[in-house]
Amino acid sequence: MLKFFHAPWSRSSNILWLMEELGVPYQLEHIDIRQKGGVPEAYRQVQPNKKVPAIEHDGVVVTERAAISIYLCDAFPQAGLAPKVGEKERAAYLTWLVYCDAVFDPAVAARAQGWKYEGSSFSFGSFEDMLANVERRLTDSKFVAGGTFTAADVMLAGNIAYVMGQKWLPEKPAFVDYLARTTDRPAAKRAQQKDQELAMTVPAFAEMFAKGQ
Ligand SMILES: N[C@@H](CCC(=O)N[C@@H](CS)C(=O)NCC(=O)O)C(=O)O
């Protein structure tokens, strides 16, 4: 039994895409992170910081997107979304999967918040270094771990699509081309559709749309 704790249009949406790529049955548990009063305390028993995503698989809980991705791809190897232990491409796969949350996400968030800081002051370094690294990689490599689509692409493409849409990341040709070759997949489209439908049930979004925002 695979349970997926999710909120639409959030960081958890990357894991929804991954779920669809895996092609295994799962039960989606909607956590309304935008509800008045915040996420209920009871959810802390699943995710100590009350954040989505989280999964529960055969009685064990996994949190953090990178860990969830690694866990699920190893638990369901038939999906072919991760190089196996001992395969050379596994190094780049793990590096980029973790980079998405450890470097890309906080560097973009710091930029979006207008922070001014020295790259050496934070583990994620400067926005400019991150940008150059990602651009170089996506120029040199078809997919981020090499020649094959992996769960690291789900994370990176999901992140790039969202932050480029918010104008927090420049529309570099390398990013636009990468999104074209990663997001045009049936699983990505199914995930988008499901997320959209779920988002339409969230009172905070209904209010936002009613105000025309
Ligand atoms: N490091 C976490 C971050 C997850 C995260 O930031 N989730 C946000 C949604 S975008 C959340 O659940 N926010 C709800 C809250 O903080 O109350 C991961 O990658 O899994």
The ligand as an SDF file (V2000), in Angstrom:
LIG
                    3D

 20 19  0  0  0  0  0  0  0  0999 V2000
   12.1550   20.1520    1.8710 N   0  0  0  0  0  0  0  0  0  0  0  0
   10.7730   19.8030    1.6330 C   0  0  0  0  0  0  0  0  0  0  0  0
   10.0170   21.0670    1.3290 C   0  0  0  0  0  0  0  0  0  0  0  0
    8.5790   20.8530    1.0780 C   0  0  0  0  0  0  0  0  0  0  0  0
    7.8000   22.1700    1.1310 C   0  0  0  0  0  0  0  0  0  0  0  0
    8.3760   23.2750    1.2130 O   0  0  0  0  0  0  0  0  0  0  0  0
    6.4630   22.0700    1.0790 N   0  0  0  0  0  0  0  0  0  0  0  0
    5.6060   23.2180    1.1870 C   0  0  0  0  0  0  0  0  0  0  0  0
    4.7410   23.3270   -0.0570 C   0  0  0  0  0  0  0  0  0  0  0  0
    5.5570   24.1190   -1.3780 S   0  0  0  0  0  0  0  0  0  0  0  0
    4.6110   23.0230    2.3460 C   0  0  0  0  0  0  0  0  0  0  0  0
    4.1850   21.9190    2.6090 O   0  0  0  0  0  0  0  0  0  0  0  0
    4.2280   24.1090    3.0210 N   0  0  0  0  0  0  0  0  0  0  0  0
    3.2240   24.0560    4.0260 C   0  0  0  0  0  0  0  0  0  0  0  0
    3.5990   24.7860    5.2710 C   0  0  0  0  0  0  0  0  0  0  0  0
    4.7750   25.1150    5.4480 O   0  0  0  0  0  0  0  0  0  0  0  0
    2.6970   24.9930    6.0820 O   0  0  0  0  0  0  0  0  0  0  0  0
   10.7110   18.7970    0.4850 C   0  0  0  0  0  0  0  0  0  0  0  0
   11.4010   18.9730   -0.5000 O   0  0  0  0  0  0  0  0  0  0  0  0
    9.9670   17.8090    0.5910 O   0  0  0  0  0  0  0  0  0  0  0  0
  1  2  1  0
  2  3  1  0
  2 18  1  0
  3  4  1  0
  4  5  1  0
  5  6  2  0
  5  7  1  0
  7  8  1  0
  8  9  1  0
  8 11  1  0
  9 10  1  0
 11 12  2  0
 11 13  1  0
 13 14  1  0
 14 15  1  0
 15 16  2  0
 15 17  1  0
 18 19  2  0
 18 20  1  0
M  END
$$$$
